[in-house]
């Protein structure tokens, strides 16, 4: 999470306690051909995406939003601890 926060210039590192205590899940969307390069940081609570931001907390594009919404539907099919 520290690396993600550094790459994205966001505050996701401050979510470490919430993540560790199961209050939220944090996912990192990556570029297909560059899996070490961050694209979007995603926060999930109760199987719902509550936040998805690009670098410098920029809003996600419409194309990325469609992908995340499609992915979000799969969250109801798994138990998130």
GITADA-V946025 format. One record per residue. N is the residue number from 1. RES is the residue in one letter. SS is DSSP state (~ for helix, > for strand, _ for the rest). OMEGA is omega in whole degrees, -180 to 180 (* if undefined). D_CENTER is the distance of its C-alpha to the mean C-alpha in Angstrom with 1 decimal. Layout:
BEGIN
n: (N:N)
res: (RES:RES)
ss: (SS:SS)
omega: (OMEGA:OMEGA)
d_center: (D_CENTER:D_CENTER)
END
This chain:
BEGIN
n: (1:2:3:4:5:6:7:8:9:10:11:12:13:14:15:16:17:18:19:20:21:22:23:24:25:26:27:28:29:30:31:32:33:34:35:36:37:38:39:40:41:42:43:44:45:46:47:48:49:50:51:52:53:54:55:56:57:58:59:60:61:62:63:64:65:66:67:68:69:70:71:72:73:74:75:76:77:78:79:80:81)
res: (X:X:X:X:X:X:X:X:X:X:X:X:X:X:X:X:X:X:X:X:X:X:X:X:X:X:X:X:X:X:X:X:X:X:X:X:X:X:X:X:X:X:X:X:X:X:X:X:X:X:X:X:X:X:X:X:X:X:X:X:X:X:X:X:X:X:X:X:X:X:X:X:X:X:X:X:X:X:X:X:X)
ss: (_:~:~:~:~:~:~:~:_:_:_:~:~:~:~:~:~:~:~:~:_:_:_:_:>:>:>:>:>:>:>:_:_:>:>:>:>:>:>:>:>:>:>:>:>:_:_:>:>:>:>:>:>:_:~:~:~:_:>:_:_:~:~:~:~:~:~:~:~:~:~:~:~:~:~:~:~:_:_:_:_)
omega: (178:177:179:-180:179:-180:-173:-176:178:-174:-176:178:179:179:-175:180:179:178:-179:-180:177:-180:178:172:179:179:179:173:-177:172:-178:-175:180:-171:177:-177:-179:175:-178:172:-174:174:180:172:178:177:177:175:180:-179:175:-175:175:-178:-177:-179:176:175:178:178:177:180:178:178:179:179:-179:179:178:178:-179:179:-180:-179:179:-177:-178:174:177:-178:*)
d_center: (10.5:13.5:13.4:9.9:11.2:14.4:13.3:11.2:13.8:11.6:12.0:9.1:12.2:13.7:11.5:13.1:15.8:13.9:11.8:15.2:17.0:14.9:14.2:10.4:8.0:5.0:3.6:4.6:6.4:9.8:13.2:15.5:18.3:16.7:14.3:14.5:13.4:9.9:9.3:6.0:3.4:1.6:4.7:7.2:10.9:13.9:12.3:11.2:8.1:9.2:7.2:5.7:7.5:9.3:11.7:13.8:11.6:13.1:12.5:11.2:14.2:15.9:15.5:11.7:11.8:14.3:12.4:9.3:12.2:14.0:11.4:11.0:14.7:14.6:13.0:16.4:18.1:16.9:17.3:14.4:16.1)
END
